[in-house]
Amino acid sequence: MKEFTRKLFGEKYESTLARICYDFSILIWIVSNVMLFVQLLLYRDIGMFLIGIVTSLMFVVLFRFVYRINAKLLGWK
């Protein structure tokens, strides 16, 4: 699997893909929390705000988990 990916995409693509996946999880968390804060200011519904924060944290955990699995399978550090 590791050699196939290197032949198909090259070394530089592997490290770029890992970095994009990692940065994308942080970006999703920041953007979703800003949107949730705006929603809290507009509608003043604390329950939806808390549900949104939990959901955004679940997405961050999911992306980090996928990143770690890919790192182990492809030999990223």
Biopython code that builds the backbone (N, CA, C, O; Angstrom):
import numpy as np
from Bio.PDB.StructureBuilder import StructureBuilder

atoms = [
    (1, "MET", "N", (0.833, -1.197, 0.000)),
    (1, "MET", "CA", (0.000, 0.000, 0.000)),
    (1, "MET", "C", (0.869, 1.249, 0.000)),
    (1, "MET", "O", (0.621, 2.189, -0.756)),
    (2, "LYS", "N", (1.888, 1.253, 0.852)),
    (2, "LYS", "CA", (2.780, 2.406, 0.962)),
    (2, "LYS", "C", (3.530, 2.639, -0.347)),
    (2, "LYS", "O", (3.606, 3.770, -0.825)),
    (3, "GLU", "N", (4.074, 1.589, -0.918)),
    (3, "GLU", "CA", (4.816, 1.714, -2.165)),
    (3, "GLU", "C", (3.898, 2.101, -3.325)),
    (3, "GLU", "O", (4.284, 2.896, -4.182)),
    (4, "PHE", "N", (2.698, 1.549, -3.355)),
    (4, "PHE", "CA", (1.737, 1.885, -4.406)),
    (4, "PHE", "C", (1.398, 3.372, -4.385)),
    (4, "PHE", "O", (1.349, 4.023, -5.428)),
    (5, "THR", "N", (1.162, 3.903, -3.178)),
    (5, "THR", "CA", (0.825, 5.320, -3.053)),
    (5, "THR", "C", (2.007, 6.196, -3.463)),
    (5, "THR", "O", (1.824, 7.226, -4.111)),
    (6, "ARG", "N", (3.200, 5.792, -3.089)),
    (6, "ARG", "CA", (4.387, 6.567, -3.486)),
    (6, "ARG", "C", (4.570, 6.576, -4.990)),
    (6, "ARG", "O", (4.902, 7.608, -5.574)),
    (7, "LYS", "N", (4.354, 5.423, -5.623)),
    (7, "LYS", "CA", (4.505, 5.364, -7.075)),
    (7, "LYS", "C", (3.413, 6.167, -7.778)),
    (7, "LYS", "O", (3.656, 6.804, -8.804)),
    (8, "LEU", "N", (2.220, 6.128, -7.216)),
    (8, "LEU", "CA", (1.090, 6.798, -7.848)),
    (8, "LEU", "C", (1.153, 8.310, -7.678)),
    (8, "LEU", "O", (0.930, 9.048, -8.638)),
    (9, "PHE", "N", (1.453, 8.780, -6.469)),
    (9, "PHE", "CA", (1.386, 10.214, -6.178)),
    (9, "PHE", "C", (2.738, 10.860, -5.889)),
    (9, "PHE", "O", (2.901, 12.062, -6.098)),
    (10, "GLY", "N", (3.702, 10.089, -5.416)),
    (10, "GLY", "CA", (5.005, 10.644, -5.075)),
    (10, "GLY", "C", (5.078, 11.044, -3.603)),
    (10, "GLY", "O", (4.057, 11.178, -2.927)),
    (11, "GLU", "N", (6.303, 11.231, -3.124)),
    (11, "GLU", "CA", (6.544, 11.560, -1.714)),
    (11, "GLU", "C", (5.926, 12.896, -1.317)),
    (11, "GLU", "O", (5.328, 13.011, -0.247)),
    (12, "LYS", "N", (6.065, 13.894, -2.166)),
    (12, "LYS", "CA", (5.613, 15.235, -1.829)),
    (12, "LYS", "C", (4.093, 15.255, -1.634)),
    (12, "LYS", "O", (3.588, 15.954, -0.756)),
    (13, "TYR", "N", (3.367, 14.486, -2.456)),
    (13, "TYR", "CA", (1.909, 14.455, -2.348)),
    (13, "TYR", "C", (1.473, 13.837, -1.028)),
    (13, "TYR", "O", (0.496, 14.288, -0.430)),
    (14, "GLU", "N", (2.180, 12.810, -0.564)),
    (14, "GLU", "CA", (1.813, 12.173, 0.704)),
    (14, "GLU", "C", (1.858, 13.163, 1.856)),
    (14, "GLU", "O", (0.910, 13.258, 2.635)),
    (15, "SER", "N", (2.942, 13.889, 1.966)),
    (15, "SER", "CA", (3.066, 14.818, 3.080)),
    (15, "SER", "C", (2.073, 15.974, 2.934)),
    (15, "SER", "O", (1.548, 16.462, 3.935)),
    (16, "THR", "N", (1.812, 16.415, 1.706)),
    (16, "THR", "CA", (0.842, 17.493, 1.483)),
    (16, "THR", "C", (-0.558, 17.030, 1.855)),
    (16, "THR", "O", (-1.313, 17.782, 2.472)),
    (17, "LEU", "N", (-0.912, 15.813, 1.492)),
    (17, "LEU", "CA", (-2.231, 15.282, 1.807)),
    (17, "LEU", "C", (-2.433, 15.174, 3.313)),
    (17, "LEU", "O", (-3.508, 15.493, 3.822)),
    (18, "ALA", "N", (-1.412, 14.729, 4.023)),
    (18, "ALA", "CA", (-1.511, 14.625, 5.478)),
    (18, "ALA", "C", (-1.685, 15.997, 6.109)),
    (18, "ALA", "O", (-2.485, 16.167, 7.029)),
    (19, "ARG", "N", (-0.942, 16.967, 5.617)),
    (19, "ARG", "CA", (-1.024, 18.327, 6.163)),
    (19, "ARG", "C", (-2.385, 18.946, 5.877)),
    (19, "ARG", "O", (-2.947, 19.629, 6.733)),
    (20, "ILE", "N", (-2.921, 18.715, 4.678)),
    (20, "ILE", "CA", (-4.241, 19.261, 4.327)),
    (20, "ILE", "C", (-5.316, 18.656, 5.218)),
    (20, "ILE", "O", (-6.189, 19.375, 5.705)),
    (21, "CYS", "N", (-5.266, 17.349, 5.439)),
    (21, "CYS", "CA", (-6.259, 16.686, 6.289)),
    (21, "CYS", "C", (-6.204, 17.233, 7.714)),
    (21, "CYS", "O", (-7.242, 17.459, 8.337)),
    (22, "TYR", "N", (-5.009, 17.441, 8.219)),
    (22, "TYR", "CA", (-4.832, 17.952, 9.582)),
    (22, "TYR", "C", (-5.319, 19.395, 9.684)),
    (22, "TYR", "O", (-6.046, 19.740, 10.615)),
    (23, "ASP", "N", (-4.920, 20.242, 8.729)),
    (23, "ASP", "CA", (-5.320, 21.649, 8.752)),
    (23, "ASP", "C", (-6.819, 21.814, 8.505)),
    (23, "ASP", "O", (-7.442, 22.720, 9.058)),
    (24, "PHE", "N", (-7.392, 20.950, 7.687)),
    (24, "PHE", "CA", (-8.813, 21.034, 7.378)),
    (24, "PHE", "C", (-9.654, 20.777, 8.625)),
    (24, "PHE", "O", (-10.704, 21.395, 8.804)),
    (25, "SER", "N", (-9.201, 19.871, 9.485)),
    (25, "SER", "CA", (-9.957, 19.606, 10.714)),
    (25, "SER", "C", (-9.970, 20.832, 11.618)),
    (25, "SER", "O", (-10.994, 21.144, 12.226)),
    (26, "ILE", "N", (-8.846, 21.527, 11.710)),
    (26, "ILE", "CA", (-8.785, 22.737, 12.525)),
    (26, "ILE", "C", (-9.640, 23.836, 11.912)),
    (26, "ILE", "O", (-10.338, 24.556, 12.626)),
    (27, "LEU", "N", (-9.587, 23.967, 10.585)),
    (27, "LEU", "CA", (-10.384, 24.990, 9.891)),
    (27, "LEU", "C", (-11.879, 24.757, 10.077)),
    (27, "LEU", "O", (-12.626, 25.706, 10.316)),
    (28, "ILE", "N", (-12.322, 23.509, 9.970)),
    (28, "ILE", "CA", (-13.738, 23.195, 10.182)),
    (28, "ILE", "C", (-14.169, 23.579, 11.587)),
    (28, "ILE", "O", (-15.252, 24.131, 11.779)),
    (29, "TRP", "N", (-13.330, 23.289, 12.566)),
    (29, "TRP", "CA", (-13.674, 23.600, 13.954)),
    (29, "TRP", "C", (-13.806, 25.103, 14.163)),
    (29, "TRP", "O", (-14.746, 25.550, 14.820)),
    (30, "ILE", "N", (-12.886, 25.888, 13.617)),
    (30, "ILE", "CA", (-12.930, 27.345, 13.791)),
    (30, "ILE", "C", (-14.144, 27.938, 13.082)),
    (30, "ILE", "O", (-14.881, 28.725, 13.677)),
    (31, "VAL", "N", (-14.359, 27.576, 11.830)),
    (31, "VAL", "CA", (-15.482, 28.130, 11.060)),
    (31, "VAL", "C", (-16.812, 27.736, 11.676)),
    (31, "VAL", "O", (-17.713, 28.568, 11.785)),
    (32, "SER", "N", (-16.949, 26.490, 12.078)),
    (32, "SER", "CA", (-18.230, 26.064, 12.650)),
    (32, "SER", "C", (-18.506, 26.765, 13.977)),
    (32, "SER", "O", (-19.654, 27.101, 14.268)),
    (33, "ASN", "N", (-17.475, 26.990, 14.781)),
    (33, "ASN", "CA", (-17.701, 27.693, 16.044)),
    (33, "ASN", "C", (-18.059, 29.155, 15.832)),
    (33, "ASN", "O", (-18.869, 29.701, 16.582)),
    (34, "VAL", "N", (-17.478, 29.801, 14.831)),
    (34, "VAL", "CA", (-17.865, 31.186, 14.522)),
    (34, "VAL", "C", (-19.311, 31.237, 14.051)),
    (34, "VAL", "O", (-20.075, 32.109, 14.466)),
    (35, "MET", "N", (-19.686, 30.303, 13.184)),
    (35, "MET", "CA", (-21.077, 30.267, 12.708)),
    (35, "MET", "C", (-22.041, 29.987, 13.855)),
    (35, "MET", "O", (-23.124, 30.569, 13.913)),
    (36, "LEU", "N", (-21.659, 29.113, 14.753)),
    (36, "LEU", "CA", (-22.524, 28.809, 15.896)),
    (36, "LEU", "C", (-22.659, 30.000, 16.834)),
    (36, "LEU", "O", (-23.728, 30.224, 17.402)),
    (37, "PHE", "N", (-21.584, 30.766, 17.003)),
    (37, "PHE", "CA", (-21.654, 31.953, 17.845)),
    (37, "PHE", "C", (-22.578, 32.996, 17.236)),
    (37, "PHE", "O", (-23.342, 33.644, 17.952)),
    (38, "VAL", "N", (-22.514, 33.164, 15.915)),
    (38, "VAL", "CA", (-23.426, 34.085, 15.229)),
    (38, "VAL", "C", (-24.862, 33.611, 15.393)),
    (38, "VAL", "O", (-25.758, 34.423, 15.621)),
    (39, "GLN", "N", (-25.090, 32.317, 15.281)),
    (39, "GLN", "CA", (-26.428, 31.768, 15.475)),
    (39, "GLN", "C", (-26.910, 32.026, 16.903)),
    (39, "GLN", "O", (-28.082, 32.338, 17.112)),
    (40, "LEU", "N", (-26.025, 31.900, 17.874)),
    (40, "LEU", "CA", (-26.387, 32.172, 19.262)),
    (40, "LEU", "C", (-26.784, 33.633, 19.445)),
    (40, "LEU", "O", (-27.746, 33.934, 20.152)),
    (41, "LEU", "N", (-26.045, 34.539, 18.809)),
    (41, "LEU", "CA", (-26.378, 35.968, 18.913)),
    (41, "LEU", "C", (-27.709, 36.292, 18.238)),
    (41, "LEU", "O", (-28.472, 37.122, 18.733)),
    (42, "LEU", "N", (-27.987, 35.642, 17.115)),
    (42, "LEU", "CA", (-29.211, 35.944, 16.372)),
    (42, "LEU", "C", (-30.456, 35.343, 17.018)),
    (42, "LEU", "O", (-31.475, 36.020, 17.155)),
    (43, "TYR", "N", (-30.375, 34.081, 17.412)),
    (43, "TYR", "CA", (-31.571, 33.373, 17.870)),
    (43, "TYR", "C", (-31.640, 33.193, 19.377)),
    (43, "TYR", "O", (-32.708, 32.889, 19.909)),
    (44, "ARG", "N", (-30.534, 33.371, 20.073)),
    (44, "ARG", "CA", (-30.459, 33.210, 21.528)),
    (44, "ARG", "C", (-30.981, 31.846, 21.994)),
    (44, "ARG", "O", (-31.756, 31.746, 22.946)),
    (45, "ASP", "N", (-30.535, 30.810, 21.298)),
    (45, "ASP", "CA", (-30.929, 29.446, 21.638)),
    (45, "ASP", "C", (-29.682, 28.680, 22.085)),
    (45, "ASP", "O", (-28.909, 28.207, 21.252)),
    (46, "ILE", "N", (-29.493, 28.562, 23.379)),
    (46, "ILE", "CA", (-28.277, 27.959, 23.921)),
    (46, "ILE", "C", (-28.211, 26.454, 23.643)),
    (46, "ILE", "O", (-27.120, 25.899, 23.516)),
    (47, "GLY", "N", (-29.368, 25.792, 23.547)),
    (47, "GLY", "CA", (-29.386, 24.350, 23.281)),
    (47, "GLY", "C", (-28.813, 24.018, 21.917)),
    (47, "GLY", "O", (-27.997, 23.103, 21.798)),
    (48, "MET", "N", (-29.223, 24.742, 20.887)),
    (48, "MET", "CA", (-28.692, 24.511, 19.542)),
    (48, "MET", "C", (-27.207, 24.843, 19.490)),
    (48, "MET", "O", (-26.445, 24.178, 18.788)),
    (49, "PHE", "N", (-26.795, 25.860, 20.222)),
    (49, "PHE", "CA", (-25.381, 26.242, 20.272)),
    (49, "PHE", "C", (-24.542, 25.099, 20.846)),
    (49, "PHE", "O", (-23.491, 24.766, 20.299)),
    (50, "LEU", "N", (-25.000, 24.503, 21.937)),
    (50, "LEU", "CA", (-24.255, 23.404, 22.559)),
    (50, "LEU", "C", (-24.239, 22.157, 21.677)),
    (50, "LEU", "O", (-23.222, 21.469, 21.586)),
    (51, "ILE", "N", (-25.368, 21.869, 21.028)),
    (51, "ILE", "CA", (-25.413, 20.729, 20.109)),
    (51, "ILE", "C", (-24.446, 20.950, 18.947)),
    (51, "ILE", "O", (-23.764, 20.020, 18.516)),
    (52, "GLY", "N", (-24.389, 22.179, 18.444)),
    (52, "GLY", "CA", (-23.471, 22.499, 17.349)),
    (52, "GLY", "C", (-22.017, 22.362, 17.746)),
    (52, "GLY", "O", (-21.205, 21.876, 16.958)),
    (53, "ILE", "N", (-21.674, 22.781, 18.952)),
    (53, "ILE", "CA", (-20.286, 22.656, 19.414)),
    (53, "ILE", "C", (-19.895, 21.188, 19.542)),
    (53, "ILE", "O", (-18.795, 20.801, 19.147)),
    (54, "VAL", "N", (-20.786, 20.373, 20.089)),
    (54, "VAL", "CA", (-20.496, 18.943, 20.210)),
    (54, "VAL", "C", (-20.330, 18.314, 18.826)),
    (54, "VAL", "O", (-19.439, 17.491, 18.617)),
    (55, "THR", "N", (-21.189, 18.705, 17.885)),
    (55, "THR", "CA", (-21.090, 18.166, 16.522)),
    (55, "THR", "C", (-19.781, 18.576, 15.869)),
    (55, "THR", "O", (-19.129, 17.756, 15.221)),
    (56, "SER", "N", (-19.388, 19.833, 16.031)),
    (56, "SER", "CA", (-18.132, 20.284, 15.412)),
    (56, "SER", "C", (-16.933, 19.570, 16.025)),
    (56, "SER", "O", (-15.975, 19.250, 15.320)),
    (57, "LEU", "N", (-16.978, 19.319, 17.327)),
    (57, "LEU", "CA", (-15.889, 18.569, 17.957)),
    (57, "LEU", "C", (-15.840, 17.127, 17.461)),
    (57, "LEU", "O", (-14.759, 16.551, 17.341)),
    (58, "MET", "N", (-16.999, 16.542, 17.173)),
    (58, "MET", "CA", (-17.026, 15.195, 16.618)),
    (58, "MET", "C", (-16.367, 15.159, 15.240)),
    (58, "MET", "O", (-15.651, 14.211, 14.917)),
    (59, "PHE", "N", (-16.609, 16.197, 14.423)),
    (59, "PHE", "CA", (-15.954, 16.261, 13.116)),
    (59, "PHE", "C", (-14.438, 16.381, 13.259)),
    (59, "PHE", "O", (-13.689, 15.755, 12.509)),
    (60, "VAL", "N", (-13.990, 17.182, 14.218)),
    (60, "VAL", "CA", (-12.554, 17.326, 14.441)),
    (60, "VAL", "C", (-11.943, 15.988, 14.846)),
    (60, "VAL", "O", (-10.889, 15.608, 14.338)),
    (61, "VAL", "N", (-12.594, 15.280, 15.751)),
    (61, "VAL", "CA", (-12.097, 13.971, 16.179)),
    (61, "VAL", "C", (-12.068, 12.999, 15.008)),
    (61, "VAL", "O", (-11.127, 12.217, 14.872)),
    (62, "LEU", "N", (-13.100, 13.043, 14.157)),
    (62, "LEU", "CA", (-13.152, 12.166, 12.992)),
    (62, "LEU", "C", (-11.993, 12.446, 12.040)),
    (62, "LEU", "O", (-11.334, 11.511, 11.584)),
    (63, "PHE", "N", (-11.735, 13.719, 11.732)),
    (63, "PHE", "CA", (-10.646, 14.043, 10.817)),
    (63, "PHE", "C", (-9.293, 13.681, 11.414)),
    (63, "PHE", "O", (-8.412, 13.207, 10.697)),
    (64, "ARG", "N", (-9.113, 13.895, 12.708)),
    (64, "ARG", "CA", (-7.848, 13.525, 13.345)),
    (64, "ARG", "C", (-7.662, 12.005, 13.316)),
    (64, "ARG", "O", (-6.551, 11.518, 13.107)),
    (65, "PHE", "N", (-8.756, 11.256, 13.527)),
    (65, "PHE", "CA", (-8.687, 9.800, 13.497)),
    (65, "PHE", "C", (-8.301, 9.312, 12.105)),
    (65, "PHE", "O", (-7.450, 8.434, 11.963)),
    (66, "VAL", "N", (-8.931, 9.884, 11.076)),
    (66, "VAL", "CA", (-8.603, 9.511, 9.696)),
    (66, "VAL", "C", (-7.148, 9.853, 9.388)),
    (66, "VAL", "O", (-6.452, 9.082, 8.728)),
    (67, "TYR", "N", (-6.692, 11.007, 9.867)),
    (67, "TYR", "CA", (-5.298, 11.402, 9.655)),
    (67, "TYR", "C", (-4.341, 10.400, 10.297)),
    (67, "TYR", "O", (-3.342, 10.018, 9.687)),
    (68, "ARG", "N", (-4.640, 9.977, 11.515)),
    (68, "ARG", "CA", (-3.749, 9.035, 12.200)),
    (68, "ARG", "C", (-3.733, 7.672, 11.524)),
    (68, "ARG", "O", (-2.683, 7.039, 11.418)),
    (69, "ILE", "N", (-4.901, 7.217, 11.063)),
    (69, "ILE", "CA", (-4.966, 5.937, 10.346)),
    (69, "ILE", "C", (-4.136, 6.016, 9.070)),
    (69, "ILE", "O", (-3.356, 5.109, 8.780)),
    (70, "ASN", "N", (-4.300, 7.108, 8.299)),
    (70, "ASN", "CA", (-3.520, 7.268, 7.075)),
    (70, "ASN", "C", (-2.038, 7.376, 7.365)),
    (70, "ASN", "O", (-1.214, 6.855, 6.614)),
    (71, "ALA", "N", (-1.696, 8.048, 8.448)),
    (71, "ALA", "CA", (-0.284, 8.189, 8.814)),
    (71, "ALA", "C", (0.334, 6.836, 9.123)),
    (71, "ALA", "O", (1.468, 6.568, 8.727)),
    (72, "LYS", "N", (-0.396, 5.982, 9.824)),
    (72, "LYS", "CA", (0.131, 4.661, 10.158)),
    (72, "LYS", "C", (0.222, 3.775, 8.913)),
    (72, "LYS", "O", (1.206, 3.058, 8.730)),
    (73, "LEU", "N", (-0.807, 3.826, 8.055)),
    (73, "LEU", "CA", (-0.802, 2.975, 6.872)),
    (73, "LEU", "C", (0.264, 3.379, 5.862)),
    (73, "LEU", "O", (0.891, 2.525, 5.236)),
    (74, "LEU", "N", (0.465, 4.681, 5.708)),
    (74, "LEU", "CA", (1.381, 5.150, 4.671)),
    (74, "LEU", "C", (2.765, 5.512, 5.195)),
    (74, "LEU", "O", (3.646, 5.878, 4.417)),
    (75, "GLY", "N", (2.962, 5.414, 6.501)),
    (75, "GLY", "CA", (4.276, 5.674, 7.061)),
    (75, "GLY", "C", (4.591, 7.149, 7.245)),
    (75, "GLY", "O", (5.764, 7.520, 7.284)),
    (76, "TRP", "N", (3.579, 7.999, 7.359)),
    (76, "TRP", "CA", (3.839, 9.425, 7.610)),
    (76, "TRP", "C", (4.281, 9.596, 9.050)),
    (76, "TRP", "O", (3.969, 8.771, 9.909)),
    (77, "LYS", "N", (5.010, 10.671, 9.309)),
    (77, "LYS", "CA", (5.424, 10.955, 10.687)),
    (77, "LYS", "C", (4.649, 12.121, 11.216)),
    (77, "LYS", "O", (4.846, 12.524, 12.362)),
]
sb = StructureBuilder()
sb.init_structure("model")
sb.init_model(0)
sb.init_chain("A")
sb.init_seg("    ")
for serial, (resi, resn, name, xyz) in enumerate(atoms, 1):
    if name == "N":
        sb.init_residue(resn, " ", resi, " ")
    sb.init_atom(name, np.array(xyz, "f"), 0.0, 1.0, " ", f" {name:<3s}", serial, name[0])
structure = sb.get_structure()
